[in-house]
Amino acid sequence: MQAGDSGSAVDGRRAALKALAAAGLALAGGGLGAAAETKSGTASGTADSGMLRRRIPSSGELIAAVGLGTYQSFDVADSADPALEQVLARFVARGGQVVDSSPMYGRSESVVGDLSAKLGLRDRLFLATKVWTSGRADGIRQMETSLTRLRTRQIDLMQVHNLLDWRLQLPTLREWKQQGRIRYLGVTHYHEGAYREVEAVLRAEKPDFVQINYSMAERDAESRLLPLAQELGIAVIINRPFAKASLFARVRGQPLPEWAVEFDCASWAQFFLKFILAQPAVSCAIPATSKLQHLEDNLAAGHGRLPDARQRARMSEYLARI
């Protein structure tokens, strides 16, 4: 399991958003064409939206560095949920691209598929989902179901969720990639206890992507996995960027340091995300949310300057004192 947001931090984030407005930091208003340009491989560095973009090492394609997770947040009964429709539309309009889901996440795949079809956004999204079952036949059936739920003929990224039966699933993913049914393949996990196995899979299989947990509260990936992914040319997606919202609980009532403005940071969410994005191995972080104001706040982390090594050390020290 993984999570990126929580209602328990609503009050703190509202205050942060007021600070964002007061600071006068404009969220980018670039059009949807930015993501489409990236899809075609013609974007260079930063698209019109101003969103930070990172290259997928195996292809050179650029993807937006702040994506959208769907665990719990998109698992709703009604695909016509107006709040989620607004979130997905604004996500793309502000330069977002990567939407990550899984069969494990209840109705999330179906909701994403229905909303993207209704809004005509499929070509502007980088859809990532997962296979989460044992056995080749069951894996194929599950992936076929994901295609149907997401209302697409091709999934951008198919990942073996939590390494479940990866020895059987990865060969199927390679077949699907050759057939053009998926564009990239990867593996995921959400807990540092699995890092040794993740490392072994990366060395043996060299997938296009790896998705792991990493945050200011969970930094184990820094020592081996992030450097290894960079060495092997594997794109990295970060789940649990807020450590299941525990980081917001930790800083509740605490002031954002004044020096955060040095790297264009105006909220705690941006503080946590910019710390992650400053890691050169990281391709994309995927905070999950169903709230428009949180989405805007998260996406702002992909704009402006990132902290350098000295500033990251200062960020760590500041948080440790809280």
N, C-alpha and C positions, 0 to 999 in steps of 0.2 A: 504494500500500500504506500501511497505517498500523498502529500497535501501541500498546498502552497499558500493558503489564506485561511482566515477564521473570523467569524463574527465577533469574537471576544475582543478584537482589537479595533472595533469600529470607531470608538470615541477618540482613541489616540490618532487614528489615521485621519479623521475629520479635522482635527487640530492641525495635523501636518499639511493637509491640503489647503487650509486657510493660510498657512505659512507660505506655501507654494505660490498662491495667488498674490500675497503681499510682496513676495520677492520679485514678482514681475517676470518669472521665468515662463516663457511661452511654450506650450506644447506644440509640437509640429503639426501643421495642417496640410501636409502633402496629400496628393490624391492617390487613388488606388493604383495608378499606373506604376508607382514605385515598386510594388511587389511583382507586378507583371514584368517589369524591366529586369528585375533580378532573375525571374524564371527563365528569361530568354538568354541570360548570361551576359547581358550588355552593361549591367550596372558596374560602377567602379567606386569602391569604398563606401560612399554614403549616397543614398538615393535622395530624391527631392524632398521626402518627408523629414530628412535630417536624422532618421533612425540609424544607429550604428549597425553595420552589417559585417558578418564574418564569413570567410570562405570555407566551404566544405572541401577538405583536403583532397578527397578522392576525385573531385570533378572540377573544382574551382568556382562552382556556383556560389553566389552570395545569398545568405539568409539573414533576416532580421534577428538581432541579438536578444530581444525580449519577445518571448512568445506567450502562449496562453495554455495553461493546464486545465483539464476538465474534470479531475477527480472531485466528486461530490458536487461541485459547483454547477455542472451541466446535467446532473442526474435528476431530472425533473419529469413529472408525469406528462406535461403538456409541451410539445415541441413549439407551440405558438407563443411561448412565454415572452411577453413584450420586453421584459428587462434583459433577457438573454439575447434577444434579437438586437436590441440596441447595443449591447456589449460587443457582439460579434461584428456588427456594422462599424462601430467606432474603432474597434481593434484594427481593422483593415485600413480604415480612413486615416488612422494615425501612424501607419507604416508597419503594423504588425503582420505576421505571416505564418509562423509555426503554431499550429494547434495540435496538441498532443492528447490522445485518448487511449482507451483500452476496452476490450470486452469485460474486463473486471469492473469497470466504472458504471455499472447499471445501464441506464438509457443514454449515457453521454454520447456515444457514437451516433445514435439515431437522431438526437437533438442537434448535434453539429451538422449532420447530413441534411436534415430537414431545413434548418435555418440557412445553411450555405446555399442550398438550392433555391429557397424562397428569395433570398437576397441577390442571387446571381454572383456569388463570390468564389465559386470553386476554383476558377483559374487564378485567383489572387491569393489562395491559401496554400500553405505547405502542410498537408495533412499527414500526421504521424499517428500510428496506432500500433497495436501489439498482438502477438499470438500468445495465448496463455492457457495451454493445455498440453497433455501428453499424447504421443502417438502421431504418426504422419497423417493418417486419414482424418483424425479429429482436428489436427492443425489446419489442414486444407479446408475442412468444412467451416471452421471458425473464421478463417481469413476470407472465405467467400461471403460469409455473413457480414463481415466488416465492410466489404465492398458494397454490399446491398444497403447496409445501414448508413454508410457515409455517402451514398448516392454518387458513386464515382466508378469509373472503369479502371482507374489506376491510383494507387496509394503512393504518396511520395516517400514515406519511410515506414517500413514494417520492422518491428523490433520483437525479439524474444523476451517476453516479460519475466523479470526476475530469474532469468536463465533457465526457466522451466523446460526440461527436456531439450536443451539447446542442441545436443548432438544430432537429434533427429530433425529438429525444426530448421536449423540453419541451411542444410542442403536444399530443403524445399524453398526457402527464401531465395537462395541463389538461382534456382530454376525459375522462380517467378520474376526475378530481376532480368534474367536473360530473355524471358518472354515479354517483358515490358509491362507486367502487371504491377510491379512496384519499381520505384526508381532507386531507392537505397535500402540497405538492410542494417540492422543493429541489434544490440543486446542492452538490457537494462537491469538495474537493481537499485534498491532504496536504502540499503543498510551496509555499514562498513564491515560487518561481519562476513560479508560475501566478497570482499575486495580481492582476496587471494584467488578465488575462482574466477572473478571478473578479469583479473590480470592474466591468468592462464589462457582464458578464451581470447582475449585481445591479441596475445602473442601468437596463438595458434591459428586463429581465424581471420584476423585483421578486418573486422567489419567496417562499414562506412561510418557508423555512429556507435557511440556508447552513451547511455543515459545513467547518471548516478546522482546521489545526493551530495550536496556541498553547500555550505553556508558559513556564516561567521560563528555559528554554534557547532557545526559539524565539519571539521577541517581535515579529517584524515586523508581525503583524496589528494591533498597537496603533496604528500610525501612521495607517492609512487604512481597513482593512477593518472593524474593530470599530466605529469611529465612523460609518462609512457604513451599516452594517447597522442601527445604532441610529437613525440619521437616517431611513432608508427604512422602518423598522418591520419588519425581517426578524429572525426568531429565529436564534440562533447556537448550533450544536452544536460542541463542541471535541473533536477527535481528537488523538492523540499528547500527552496531558497530561503524561506523564513523559518525553517526547522519546525514545521507544523504550527506556525504562528507563535512559537515560544519566544522568539526574539522580540516580538511586539510586547508581550507580557513583561519581558525583562526591562524594557525601556519606558514602560508606561509612566507618564508623569515626569520623565526626564527630558531636559532640553537637548535639542540637536546642537552639536557644537557649532559655534559661529564660523569656524574655519572650514566647515563642509562646503561653504560657498566657493572655495578654491577649486572644487571639481564639480561645480554646477549642481549641487545637491541641496534640496529644500525639504526633504522629509526623511523619516526613518526608513520607509520602504525603499527609497532611492539609495540611501546610505547602505543598506544591506545588499541591494542588487548591484550597485556600482562596485562594491568590494568584490563580488563574484565576477563581474564582467571585466574587471581589470586583470584577471588571469588570462594570459594570451591563449591558453589551451581551450578556453571555454568558447563554444560557438553560440549557444543560446541558453537562456534561463527561462523556465516555464512556470511562473507563479500562477496559481489557479484563483479565479475570482468570478463571481456572478454580479458584482457591483460596479457600476460605471465609474464612480469616483475612484475606486481602488484601481481599476484598469488604467485610468488616466495617470494616476500616480505611478503605477508600475512602469508604464511605457515611457514616462519622462526619464527614467533611469537610463534609457538607451540613447539619450540626447546629451550633447555637451561633453565636457571633459570627464575623463576617468581618473581616479587617484593613481599616483605613481607609487613606487615601492615604499618610499618614506611616508607618504600619506596613509597607505594601507597599514603600516606598522602603527601609526598614530591612531587610526581607527580601532585597531585591535586593543591597544592600550586603553583607549577611552571606554570601550565597551567593558573591558575587564574591571574597570573601577566602579561600574554601575552595580 
